């Protein structure tokens, strides 16, 4: 039997989970039904080509601009201030007064495998440069970033069906691909990949296709991720998109059949991808050649 301490910890965890689920529903309804959400949040969604079914499926929300909008509402609903802070929904401002963590942002709830809300990613819709573009829930007792992938709850059935998982970088990449009818996709959400995330993917398929941006940052992130995936026994391919495209824009420009055909025809084995990244001047430089060989042998060894 659980000790009294364990029972108390479990009870607190359940209370925080109820609060997070409530917050997701509150922000979702604010986006759809409140004037501020309809005038600021929904136009952005439409601009990105997101339909109402996708907005509903991923429970997108909108956090209004006021400093204590959700805090005051939650306290009025008898939720505890302590849990607001421990879940990352609120933080202490001046005079140690609780204020909303997310303000004036489109919210992407991050779900567990069973669909419970763990945390949020928030995108600012203002272009004043003063706010970071994305703000995420910090690590909490509920939200463990290293063992979470955005969109896995919505994608797990499609991953099993197609026996492969597409890995992209951002929230909107996932949404755009779902919008286009390609659903076997998850995102690392801008964090470095972890062993725990690779194990999550392997529960549903042993085939992983990296579909990161084709710029230098995306290529470097892919190179780092390949060996990690190989260590977990995943069969790894890399899909490079046409110049000027990221997964979001590519999905908006093509239908599901075209995207699936592109994946089938253009996904490269990880060794082919690594060789393609070899610097042009390495052919005449034994040191650079040795470095390339070491990198490829390391991946084969995995």
N, C-alpha and C positions, 0 to 999 in steps of 0.2 A: 504494500500500500504506500501511497505517496505520504511524505512527511507533511506536517502543517505548513512548513516553509514552501515546499514544492506545490502544495495545493494553492497557497496564496499567490505564488508566482504564476501558476496556470490561470487563476482567476483574473489577475491583472492583465495577463496577455490576452485573454478572451475579451476583456473590457476594451482594451486598446484596438483589438481587431474590429469590434462592433463600431467603434468611433471612426476608424478608417473607412469602413464600408459606408457609413453614414455620410462622411465627408465626400466620398466619390459621388454618391447619389445627389447630394446637395449641389456640388459644383456642376454636375451634369444637367440638372434641372435649371440651374442658373443660366447656363449657356442657351438652353432651348426656350426658356419661358420668361426670363427677365429682360428688361429693355437694354441694359448695358451689354448683356451677353449676346442679344440679338443684333445689336448695332456694331459691336466690336469683334466678338468672337466668331459668330456665324459667317460674316463676310469673308474673314480670313480662310475659314474652312472651304467656302465656296470657291474662293480664289485658287485654292490648292486642288480644286476638283473633287473634294470629298462629298460623297452623297450622305443623305440622312441615315441609310442603313449602316454605313461604315462608322459614322459618328456614334450611332447607338451601339454597334457591336463592340467598339473599343471604349465606350462610356466617356467620350471626350467631355471636358468640362471647361468652365470659365471662372477664374477667381477675380472678383471685382476689385476696384482700385483702393477702396478704403483700408486703413491700417488694421481695423479690428472687426471686419465684416463677419468672417466665419467664427472667430473667437467669441464675439458677443452672442452670436446665434447659438453656438454649441453650449455655452454656459447657460443660456436661457433654457436649453433643452436638458439641463441637469448633467451634462458631461463634465468630467472633472478637469480642472485646469492642469493638474499634474500630467494627465494623459495627453492633453493637447500638446504639451512640450515633448513628452517622451516619444510620441509618434512622429515628431517632425512637422506637425501641422501648424505649430506656433513656435515662436522664439521670444526671448526677452528683449525688450527695447529699452527706452529711457525709463529711469526709475524702476527698473525691473518689472515693468508692466508687459504682459503678454501681448504680442501683435501677430498678425497672420504671417506665416512663412511665405505664402504665395499671394501676390497682389497684382492685378492687372495682367494676368497671364492666361493663355490657353493651356489647359491641363491635360496630361496624358496619364491616366491611372496605370500603375504597374501592378499586374495581378500575379498571384500564385498559380500553381498548376491546377488548383481546384477553383480558381476564380475569385479568391479573396483579395481585397485591395491591400497591397504592402506599402505603397508609397506613390509618389507622383513625380513626373517631369513637367516643368512649366516653361513655356516659351513666351517671351515678351513679344507684344504686338506693337510696341513703340520703337521708333528708329532714332531715339535721341542719343544713343551711344553710352548713356550713363549706367544702364542696367546690363548685366550679363545676358546674352541671348537665351541661354537655358539655365534653369535653376532646378536642382533635383533634391528630393528628400535626402537628408543625411542618413548615414548608417544608424539604424535603431534596433531595438530588441525584436522588431517584426521584420524590418527590411534589411536583408543581407545582400548587398549588390553582387558579391562574388558568386552567389548561388541563384541568381535571377536573370532571366532573359526577357526583354520586352516582347510581348506578342505570343509567347509560347502557349499560353492558355488558349488563345484563339486559333493557333496554328497546329496544335498537336495532332488533330485528326487528319489534316491534310499532309502533314509530314509522314505519318504512317501510311497513308494512301499512296503517296508518290514515292515513298521510301527514299526521301532525301530532304535536306534542310538547307534553305538559302539563308546565309548570314549577312545582314547589312549593318550599317552603323547607326542610323537614326530612326526616331519615331516615325517621321513622315515618310521615310523609305518603306517601312512596313505598311503604313496606311495606303500609300499609293499603289503598292503591289496588290494588296487585298482589293482595292478599288478596281484594279484591272482584271481581277479574277485569279491571281496567283497567290495562294494562301499559305504555302509551306515555307513561311519566312519569319525570322525572328531578328531582333536587333540587340547588339551589345550596348547600345545607348551611350556611346562615347567613352565608355570605360575600357581599360585594358582587359583582354580576355583572360579568363581564369580556368583552372582545372575543373572547378565545380560546374561552370557553364558548359564545358565540353561533355561532362558526364550527363548533364541534363539532356543535351541533344541526343546522346547515344542511347538514352532510354527509348527513343522513338524511331531513330534511324542511324545506321552506321555511315551514311553518305552525307558529307558536308561540302557545300559549295560557297566559297567566299565571294561576295558580290559587293565589294567596297568601292568607294569612289576611285576613279582612275588617275587621280593626281598623285603627287609624290607621297603625301601623307597617307593616302589610302593604300598605295603599294607597300609602303613600309609597315603599316599596320597588318596587312595581309601576310607579309613575310614573317612577322613576329608570331602571328596566329597559327600559321601552318604547322610548325613544329609542335606547338602545344596540342593541336588537334590530333596530330599523328601519335603523340605519346598516349593518347586515350584510345587508340585503336580505330580512329575514324578514317574512312577513305576520303581523301581530300582532293577537291578540284578548285580551280580559280576561274571566275568569269569576269573578264575585263569588258567594260562597256565601251561603245563608240566614243570618240573624242567629243568632249563638251557635254557628256551625259553623266548624271549620277543615277542611282536606282529610282529616285523620285521622278525626275524628268523623263527617264527612259520608260517608266511604267505609264506615265501620262500620255506618251506619244505612241504607245502600241497596245494592241489587245492581248488577251490571254494566250491565244494560239501563237501569235508572233513571238511573245516573250518565251513561252515554253519551247518553241522551235529554236530560238536563239540560244537558250540554255543548253539544249541537246547538242547543238552543232558547234558552239563556241567555248564551252567549258573546257579548260585545259587541265591536264594532269599537273600536279604541283611541281614536278621536276621541269616540265616544259616551261612553266611560268617562271621558275627560278632562273633557268638558263636565259630566258628572254630579258631578264633584268641585268644581265652581265654588262658591265661598262664596255663601250666600244673600244676603248684604248687598252683593254686587258690582254688582247691577243699578243701584244709585243712586250708585255710586262710579266715576267715570271712570278713576281710577288703577288700581283693582283690575280693571276691565274690560279695560284695556290689557294688564295683566299676563297675564290669561287668554288674550287673543288672541295675545300674543307666544308663550306656551307652546304653543298649538295650532298656530300657524304654524310654529314650530320643528320640531314633530313631522312636520307635512306636508312640510316641506323635506327631512327625512331620507329 
